[in-house]
Amino acid sequence: MELNRNSETAEKKINISFSPPDISEEEIREVTDTLRSGWITTGPKVKALEALLTDYTGADGCVCLNSQTAAGEMSLRLLGIGKDSCGIDGIYGSEEDEVITCAYTYTASASVICHVGAKPVLVDCREGSVEMDYDALERAVNEHTKAVIPVDLGGIPCDYDRIFEILERKKGLFHPSNKLQKAIGRVAVVEDAAHALGASYKGRTIGSIADFTNFSFHAVKNFTTAEGGALAWKLKDRDAEEIYHRLQLFSLHGQSKDALAKTKLGSWEYDIVGPWYKCNMTDIMGAMGIAQFERYPDMLRRRRELISRYDSVLKPLGVEVLPHFTEEHTSSGHLYMTRIPGIGLRERQEIIEKLAEEGVAANVHYKPLPMHTAYKRLGFLIEDYPNSYKLFENEITLPLHTKLTDEEAEYVLEKYSSILAGYLKSPK
């Protein structure tokens, strides 16, 4: 699998980035058009992107915000979860409210629980899987549980049938605090789909399954608006316009009119109906999103091609990889996570450094939350999450992005395979 390079190319230093943004002339034109329009904050481009995403995901509605973290937090606030949340019904939650998520994730999945004044409850992942342990989830649900935050790590959907089955079966323990919680009738599912735009589970698009689904459009994500995110919802018998209006209030200081509405003749006056938050998306970001949206199907296809190529070389070597595409789900292909059986932290670091010496940037996803200072201070101990630690200690994430050429992908495989030869045992 030797990469063909002429002498001139061979003298060049190879430098394969981990996850650069895929920005084309289409995004540049859209952003330029917005800058020239004189309207750069939340306006027509954001509204257009919200409509595109609502239709694409099959959600009841969608609000674009400045991050997935903001989207996750606003979901909990809308539900009135936590002592610092005034829900859609104007009723505050309690400091006894609990929200369950997985220990094997990025901090944003859990920090939003702290932001609203609720109690984070972490469960371990299943052995050998990045998904949460659903048996542990079932054990964790109690009379204080108000929501669960499943994490679609790497773009692979969780087992939502299992999650909903657990919550339906245990809804006798559920004590709603307001009308929205009562309408849902069980613990709410607030999906962390930061990685999963474009993924599907049993034929259903992510965004149309959970009560609330929160996407990230950060610079390293498949679909980017530089920073940004979106909150989509699927709520039976609930007025989508009511949800949308409340989220607009939450994301813009509780102001009764956004800037676009105030530009109408004679419409300067507004009210502040709550002392709320500031996390709206700008039209500059929305413009990028509109251009990305048009290109996104091809970008997803390219990720699938790269995953197939990586799998074909690495799986026969005994490298453990994520199941991105199965009969039950289709991944967005956000991360190419690998696990090297039999190695520990020292060997993992050696491999990453050897890849860097060859010009290949690699990463680790993720350091479990109980290993971080903030979560240690909350009382979490990594010893209580053995499966999460096992996943972490031998995980290496390879570059996977739509700027990666076939030649560069072959180079990554060539160097990674060569380096791993000194660490892998021959597969049986």
C-alpha positions as CSV (number, residue, x, y, z in Angstrom):
1,M,0.0,0.0,0.0
2,E,2.9,2.3,-0.7
3,L,1.8,5.8,-1.6
4,N,2.9,6.9,-5.1
5,R,4.7,10.2,-4.9
6,N,7.1,11.8,-7.3
7,S,10.4,13.2,-6.0
8,E,9.1,16.7,-5.7
9,T,6.1,15.6,-3.6
10,A,8.3,13.3,-1.5
11,E,10.4,16.3,-0.4
12,K,7.3,18.0,0.8
13,K,6.4,17.5,4.5
14,I,3.1,15.6,4.7
15,N,0.6,17.3,7.0
16,I,-2.8,15.7,7.3
17,S,-5.0,17.7,9.6
18,F,-7.4,16.0,12.0
19,S,-10.7,17.8,11.1
20,P,-10.5,21.0,9.0
21,P,-13.7,22.7,8.0
22,D,-14.9,22.0,4.5
23,I,-15.6,25.5,3.1
24,S,-16.3,26.0,-0.6
25,E,-17.0,29.0,-2.8
26,E,-20.7,28.5,-2.2
27,E,-20.2,29.3,1.5
28,I,-18.1,32.3,0.7
29,R,-20.7,33.6,-1.7
30,E,-23.5,33.2,0.8
31,V,-21.6,34.9,3.6
32,T,-20.5,37.7,1.2
33,D,-24.1,38.2,0.1
34,T,-25.1,38.5,3.8
35,L,-22.4,41.0,4.6
36,R,-23.4,43.1,1.6
37,S,-27.1,42.9,2.6
38,G,-26.6,45.1,5.7
39,W,-28.3,42.4,7.8
40,I,-25.8,40.3,9.8
41,T,-27.5,39.3,13.0
42,T,-30.5,36.9,13.4
43,G,-32.7,37.4,10.3
44,P,-33.8,35.9,7.1
45,K,-30.9,33.5,6.6
46,V,-31.3,32.0,10.0
47,K,-35.0,31.6,9.5
48,A,-34.4,29.9,6.1
49,L,-31.9,27.5,7.7
50,E,-34.3,26.6,10.4
51,A,-37.0,25.8,7.8
52,L,-34.5,23.6,5.9
53,L,-33.4,21.7,9.0
54,T,-37.0,21.2,10.2
55,D,-37.9,19.6,6.8
56,Y,-34.7,17.6,6.6
57,T,-35.0,16.1,10.1
58,G,-38.7,15.6,10.2
59,A,-38.9,17.5,13.4
60,D,-42.0,19.6,14.5
61,G,-39.8,22.6,14.5
62,C,-36.2,23.9,14.9
63,V,-34.4,26.9,16.4
64,C,-30.9,27.7,15.4
65,L,-28.6,28.9,18.3
66,N,-25.0,29.7,18.8
67,S,-24.0,26.2,20.0
68,Q,-25.2,22.7,20.7
69,T,-24.5,23.5,24.4
70,A,-27.0,26.3,24.3
71,A,-29.5,24.1,22.5
72,G,-29.1,21.4,25.2
73,E,-29.4,24.0,28.0
74,M,-32.5,25.6,26.4
75,S,-34.1,22.2,26.1
76,L,-33.8,21.6,29.8
77,R,-35.0,25.2,30.6
78,L,-38.0,24.8,28.4
79,L,-38.9,21.6,30.3
80,G,-38.5,23.5,33.6
81,I,-35.8,21.1,34.9
82,G,-33.6,22.4,37.7
83,K,-34.0,25.1,40.3
84,D,-32.7,27.8,37.9
85,S,-35.2,26.9,35.1
86,C,-38.4,28.7,34.5
87,G,-40.1,26.4,32.0
88,I,-42.6,27.1,29.2
89,D,-45.4,27.2,31.8
90,G,-43.5,29.7,34.0
91,I,-42.9,27.2,36.8
92,Y,-39.4,26.7,38.2
93,G,-37.9,23.3,38.7
94,S,-36.2,21.9,41.7
95,E,-32.6,21.3,42.9
96,E,-33.7,17.7,43.4
97,D,-34.3,17.2,39.7
98,E,-32.0,14.6,38.2
99,V,-30.8,14.2,34.6
100,I,-29.0,11.1,33.4
101,T,-26.3,11.0,30.8
102,C,-23.2,8.8,30.0
103,A,-19.8,9.2,31.6
104,Y,-18.1,8.6,28.2
105,T,-18.8,11.8,26.5
106,Y,-17.7,15.5,26.1
107,T,-18.5,17.8,29.0
108,A,-21.3,19.6,27.1
109,S,-23.5,16.6,27.5
110,A,-23.4,17.0,31.3
111,S,-22.5,20.6,32.0
112,V,-25.9,21.8,30.8
113,I,-27.4,19.9,33.7
114,C,-25.3,21.9,36.1
115,H,-26.2,25.1,34.3
116,V,-29.9,24.8,35.1
117,G,-29.4,23.8,38.7
118,A,-30.2,20.1,38.4
119,K,-28.2,17.1,39.5
120,P,-26.2,15.2,36.9
121,V,-26.3,11.4,37.1
122,L,-23.6,9.6,35.1
123,V,-24.0,6.0,34.0
124,D,-21.2,3.8,32.5
125,C,-21.2,2.6,28.9
126,R,-21.9,-0.9,27.9
127,E,-18.8,-3.1,27.8
128,G,-17.0,-2.6,24.5
129,S,-19.5,0.0,23.3
130,V,-19.6,3.8,23.3
131,E,-23.3,3.7,24.0
132,M,-24.6,4.1,27.6
133,D,-25.3,0.9,29.5
134,Y,-29.1,0.7,29.2
135,D,-29.4,-1.6,32.2
136,A,-27.6,1.0,34.2
137,L,-29.9,3.6,32.8
138,E,-32.9,1.6,34.0
139,R,-31.4,1.3,37.5
140,A,-30.7,5.0,37.7
141,V,-34.3,6.2,36.9
142,N,-36.1,7.2,40.1
143,E,-38.8,9.6,41.3
144,H,-36.4,12.6,40.8
145,T,-35.4,11.8,37.2
146,K,-36.7,14.4,34.8
147,A,-34.7,13.7,31.6
148,V,-32.1,11.4,30.0
149,I,-29.5,12.7,27.6
150,P,-28.4,9.9,25.3
151,V,-25.2,10.7,23.3
152,D,-24.9,9.7,19.6
153,L,-21.2,9.4,19.8
154,G,-19.3,9.5,16.5
155,G,-22.6,10.0,14.7
156,I,-24.0,6.6,15.6
157,P,-27.6,6.7,17.0
158,C,-28.3,5.1,20.4
159,D,-30.8,2.4,20.8
160,Y,-33.9,4.6,21.1
161,D,-36.4,1.8,21.1
162,R,-34.7,0.5,24.3
163,I,-34.5,3.9,25.9
164,F,-38.2,4.7,25.3
165,E,-39.2,1.2,26.4
166,I,-37.3,1.7,29.7
167,L,-38.9,5.2,30.3
168,E,-42.4,4.0,29.4
169,R,-42.1,1.0,31.8
170,K,-40.9,3.2,34.6
171,K,-43.2,6.2,34.1
172,G,-45.0,5.2,37.3
173,L,-42.1,6.8,39.1
174,F,-42.3,10.0,37.1
175,H,-43.6,13.1,38.9
176,P,-44.2,16.0,36.4
177,S,-43.6,19.5,37.7
178,N,-45.4,21.4,35.0
179,K,-47.8,21.1,32.0
180,L,-45.1,20.3,29.4
181,Q,-43.6,17.5,31.6
182,K,-47.2,16.2,32.2
183,A,-48.0,16.2,28.4
184,I,-44.9,14.1,27.7
185,G,-46.0,11.8,30.6
186,R,-42.6,10.3,31.3
187,V,-38.9,11.2,31.7
188,A,-38.0,13.4,28.7
189,V,-35.5,12.3,26.1
190,V,-33.1,15.2,25.3
191,E,-30.8,13.8,22.6
192,D,-27.2,15.0,22.3
193,A,-26.9,14.7,18.6
194,A,-23.9,17.0,18.3
195,H,-22.3,14.4,16.0
196,A,-25.3,13.0,14.3
197,L,-26.9,15.4,11.8
198,G,-27.9,13.2,8.8
199,A,-27.9,9.9,10.8
200,S,-31.0,7.6,11.1
201,Y,-32.3,4.9,13.4
202,K,-34.6,2.2,12.0
203,G,-35.5,4.4,9.1
204,R,-36.2,7.5,11.2
205,T,-34.1,10.6,10.8
206,I,-32.3,11.8,13.9
207,G,-34.3,14.9,14.9
208,S,-37.6,13.1,14.6
209,I,-37.2,10.6,17.4
210,A,-36.4,12.2,20.7
211,D,-38.5,14.8,22.5
212,F,-35.7,17.3,22.0
213,T,-32.6,16.8,19.7
214,N,-29.6,19.1,19.9
215,F,-27.1,19.4,17.0
216,S,-23.7,21.0,16.8
217,F,-22.4,23.1,13.9
218,H,-19.0,23.8,15.4
219,A,-16.0,24.1,13.1
220,V,-14.9,20.5,13.4
221,K,-18.4,19.0,12.8
222,N,-19.6,17.4,9.5
223,F,-21.9,20.4,9.0
224,T,-20.5,23.7,10.2
225,T,-21.5,27.4,10.6
226,A,-18.1,28.1,12.3
227,E,-19.9,28.0,15.7
228,G,-23.5,27.2,16.1
229,G,-26.1,24.6,16.7
230,A,-29.8,23.8,16.5
231,L,-32.5,22.6,18.8
232,A,-35.2,20.4,17.2
233,W,-38.3,19.0,18.9
234,K,-40.9,16.3,18.3
235,L,-43.7,16.7,20.9
236,K,-47.1,15.1,20.5
237,D,-50.1,17.5,20.7
238,R,-48.0,20.5,21.5
239,D,-48.2,23.7,19.4
240,A,-44.9,24.1,17.5
241,E,-45.4,27.8,17.3
242,E,-45.6,28.1,21.1
243,I,-42.4,26.1,21.5
244,Y,-40.7,28.2,18.9
245,H,-41.8,31.5,20.4
246,R,-40.6,30.5,23.9
247,L,-37.2,29.4,22.6
248,Q,-36.9,32.8,20.8
249,L,-37.6,34.5,24.1
250,F,-35.0,32.3,25.9
251,S,-32.3,32.9,23.3
252,L,-32.7,36.7,23.1
253,H,-32.9,38.2,26.6
254,G,-36.6,37.5,27.0
255,Q,-37.3,40.2,24.4
256,S,-40.7,40.0,22.9
257,K,-39.5,41.0,19.4
258,D,-36.3,40.0,17.6
259,A,-34.3,42.6,15.7
260,L,-35.9,41.7,12.4
261,A,-39.4,42.2,13.7
262,K,-38.4,45.6,15.2
263,T,-37.4,46.9,11.8
264,K,-41.0,47.0,10.6
265,L,-42.5,50.4,10.3
266,G,-43.6,51.7,13.7
267,S,-42.6,48.5,15.5
268,W,-39.8,49.7,17.7
269,E,-41.5,49.0,20.9
270,Y,-40.9,45.7,22.7
271,D,-41.2,44.1,26.1
272,I,-38.8,42.0,28.3
273,V,-41.0,39.1,29.5
274,G,-38.2,37.3,31.4
275,P,-34.6,38.0,32.5
276,W,-33.3,35.3,30.2
277,Y,-30.4,34.4,28.0
278,K,-28.4,35.5,24.8
279,C,-27.5,32.6,22.5
280,N,-29.0,33.4,19.1
281,M,-27.4,32.5,15.8
282,T,-26.4,35.3,13.4
283,D,-27.3,35.5,9.7
284,I,-23.5,35.2,8.8
285,M,-23.6,31.8,10.4
286,G,-27.0,31.0,8.9
287,A,-25.6,31.8,5.4
288,M,-22.8,29.3,5.9
289,G,-25.4,26.7,6.9
290,I,-27.5,27.3,3.9
291,A,-24.6,26.6,1.6
292,Q,-23.5,23.6,3.7
293,F,-27.0,22.2,3.5
294,E,-26.9,22.1,-0.3
295,R,-23.6,20.2,-0.2
296,Y,-24.4,17.9,2.7
297,P,-25.7,14.8,1.0
298,D,-22.5,14.6,-1.0
299,M,-20.4,15.2,2.1
300,L,-22.1,12.3,3.9
301,R,-21.5,10.0,0.9
302,R,-17.8,10.9,1.0
303,R,-17.6,10.1,4.7
304,R,-19.2,6.7,4.0
305,E,-16.6,6.0,1.3
306,L,-13.7,6.9,3.6
307,I,-15.1,4.7,6.5
308,S,-15.5,1.8,4.1
309,R,-11.9,2.1,3.0
310,Y,-10.6,2.4,6.5
311,D,-12.6,-0.6,7.7
312,S,-11.4,-2.7,4.8
313,V,-7.8,-2.3,5.9
314,L,-8.0,-2.0,9.7
315,K,-10.6,-4.6,10.7
316,P,-8.5,-7.5,9.2
317,L,-5.6,-6.4,11.4
318,G,-7.7,-6.8,14.6
319,V,-8.3,-3.1,15.1
320,E,-11.7,-2.5,16.8
321,V,-13.8,0.1,15.0
322,L,-17.3,1.6,15.4
323,P,-20.2,0.0,13.5
324,H,-21.2,3.0,11.5
325,F,-23.6,1.3,9.1
326,T,-25.9,-1.6,10.1
327,E,-29.4,-2.8,9.3
328,E,-30.7,-0.8,12.2
329,H,-28.9,2.5,11.8
330,T,-27.0,4.8,9.4
331,S,-24.3,6.9,10.9
332,S,-23.4,10.5,10.0
333,G,-19.8,9.2,10.0
334,H,-18.5,12.0,12.2
335,L,-15.6,10.2,13.9
336,Y,-13.4,7.2,13.0
337,M,-12.6,5.9,16.4
338,T,-10.3,2.9,16.7
339,R,-9.3,0.7,19.7
340,I,-6.1,-1.2,19.8
341,P,-6.5,-4.4,21.9
342,G,-3.9,-5.1,24.5
343,I,-2.3,-1.6,24.7
344,G,-2.4,0.9,27.6
345,L,-2.0,4.7,28.0
346,R,1.8,4.7,27.4
347,E,1.5,2.7,24.1
348,R,-1.4,4.8,23.0
349,Q,0.6,7.9,23.4
350,E,3.6,6.4,21.6
351,I,1.4,5.6,18.6
352,I,-0.1,9.1,18.5
353,E,3.3,10.6,18.6
354,K,4.6,8.3,15.9
355,L,1.7,9.3,13.7
356,A,2.5,13.0,14.3
357,E,6.1,12.4,13.2
358,E,4.7,11.1,9.9
359,G,2.5,14.2,9.5
360,V,-0.8,12.6,10.6
361,A,-2.9,14.3,13.3
362,A,-4.8,11.9,15.6
363,N,-7.0,12.5,18.6
364,V,-8.6,10.7,21.5
365,H,-12.4,10.5,22.1
366,Y,-13.0,10.8,25.0
367,K,-11.4,11.2,28.4
368,P,-14.3,10.1,30.6
369,L,-16.0,12.8,32.6
370,P,-15.1,11.3,36.0
371,M,-11.4,11.8,35.1
372,H,-11.8,15.6,34.9
373,T,-11.3,17.9,37.8
374,A,-14.8,19.5,37.5
375,Y,-16.6,16.1,37.8
376,K,-14.2,14.8,40.5
377,R,-15.3,17.8,42.5
378,L,-18.9,16.8,42.0
379,G,-18.1,13.4,43.6
380,F,-17.7,11.2,40.5
381,L,-14.9,8.5,40.6
382,I,-13.5,6.8,37.5
383,E,-13.4,3.6,39.4
384,D,-17.2,3.5,39.2
385,Y,-17.0,3.6,35.4
386,P,-14.7,0.7,34.4
387,N,-16.1,0.3,30.9
388,S,-15.6,3.9,30.1
389,Y,-12.0,3.7,31.3
390,K,-11.4,0.6,29.2
391,L,-12.7,2.4,26.1
392,F,-10.5,5.4,26.8
393,E,-7.2,3.8,27.5
394,N,-6.6,2.3,24.0
395,E,-8.7,4.6,21.8
396,I,-7.2,6.5,18.9
397,T,-9.3,8.6,16.5
398,L,-8.0,9.0,12.9
399,P,-8.6,11.9,10.5
400,L,-12.0,11.6,8.8
401,H,-13.2,14.6,6.9
402,T,-14.4,15.6,3.4
403,K,-11.2,17.5,2.6
404,L,-9.3,14.2,2.9
405,T,-8.2,13.0,-0.6
406,D,-8.0,9.3,-1.6
407,E,-4.2,9.6,-1.6
408,E,-4.1,11.1,1.9
409,A,-6.5,8.4,3.2
410,E,-4.1,5.7,1.8
411,Y,-1.2,7.5,3.4
412,V,-3.0,7.5,6.8
413,L,-3.7,3.8,6.4
414,E,-0.2,3.0,5.3
415,K,1.5,4.8,8.3
416,Y,-1.1,3.6,10.9
417,S,-0.8,0.0,9.8
418,S,3.0,0.1,9.8
419,I,3.1,1.7,13.3
420,L,0.5,-0.8,14.7
421,A,2.5,-3.8,13.5
422,G,4.7,-3.3,16.6
423,Y,1.7,-3.3,19.0
424,L,-1.0,-5.6,17.6
425,K,-1.2,-9.3,18.2
426,S,-2.1,-11.3,15.2
427,P,-5.9,-11.7,15.0
428,K,-7.1,-15.3,15.6
